[in-house]
Amino acid sequence: MKTAHPPRYARHRFPAEVISHAVWLYFRFPLSLRMVEEMLAARGVEVSHETVRQWALKFGQTFANQIRRRLPAPGDKWHLDEVVINIAGRKHWLWRAVDQHGVVLDILVQSRRDTKAAKRLLRKLLKKQSIAPRVMITDKLASYAAAKRAVMPGVEHRQHKGLNNRAENSHQPTRRRERIMKRFKSAGQAQRFLSAHDQIANLFRCPVNVTAAAHRTARAQAFRVWAKVTGIANT
C-alpha cells in the first residue's frame, strides 16, 4: 500500500512523481516548456506546457530552498562576478557568487553595477551563508573593493581577472537558458528562475576528475536527496 502524497501535491490531478520529474527536467536541462511537454508526452503523460510552467513556479523555489539546507557547507573562498543581461530592452546585471568548488552560493539580478549593488550582494551572501569567507576573489571592478571594506573588512580580497575563471564559467548555463527562453521577460522572472535553477544544478553537480564508479555514486546520492526533497521517497 502506498503512502499518501505530501500535502503540497494536494488537489493536483497528476501524481507527485510526474510533477517532480517535470520540474527536474525544466530546471536541470536547457529545455523549453514545450520541450518538456513533448518529453512527457513521449512517456504517455499528456500535460500542457502551461501546466509545466505553473509547476515550475509553484515548486521550483521550494525544492531549491530545501536543497540549499541539505548541501554541505560552502568553501571558504568566494568568487564573485557580474555579467550583463538584457531584459525587455534594458540592461541589467546578474551578480553571482560561487565557492572554489564551483558551487553557486547565490545570485542577484540588479539594474546597477556600482558599490551599492555590490554591497547588496555581499549582505545577501552573509545572511544566507551565516559566515564570512576566508578569501574573496573578484575582477578589477572598483565597486567590489569599496563594498568589501564596508561589509567584510577583515576578509582577504584578491582582484585579478585570471583568478576569477570559476565565477565567469558559472555564467555559461545561464546564457544557454537565456537563449532557450528567448531572454528573460523581467528582472523578477530572471531572479526567480535562476535562484531555483542554480540550487538544483548544485545538487546534481558531480565532482570532476573522479572514477566512473565515484561519479555514479555521487549521481545516485543526488537522486536520493531529490526524492526526499520532492517527497516522492515516501510514495
Buried (B, 14 or more C-beta within 10 A) or exposed (E): EEEEBEEBBEEBEBBBBBBBBBBBBBBBBBBBBEBBBEBBEEEEBEBEBEBBBEBBBEBBBBBBEBBBEEBEEBBEBBBBBBBEBEBEEEEBBBBBBBBBBBBBBBBBBBEEBBBEBBBBBBBBBBEEBEEBBEBBBBBEBEBBBBBBEEBBEEBEBEBEEEBBEBBBEBBEBBEEBBEBBEEBEEBEBBBBBBBBBBBBBBBBBEEEEEEEEEEEEBEEEBEEBBBBBBBBEEB
